[in-house]
Amino acid sequence: MMGKLGLDRFSVAGHNRGGRVAYRFALEHPDRINKLAVFDVLPLEIVLGAWDARFALAFWPWSLLAQPEPLPERVVKDLLAGL
């Protein structure tokens, strides 16, 4: 995609899950990255080790968005319709 924009090399920044994507991209295409910035990426072992009912209820979008379609889309659409 960046090549279609005329960019052979570029800087990448990612936060949370986007940080994981940015990190993986940099590993697979180091010749295309000028600089890499990754913010607030927690190791999965730590996050999943702390996952209990309280955490799951507080961060319900994590588990919701991991569900197969069309469930997340339907829930988000219904939530927005209620605003």
Order of alpha helices (4+ residues) and beta strands (2+ residues): beta-alpha-beta-alpha-alpha-alpha-alpha
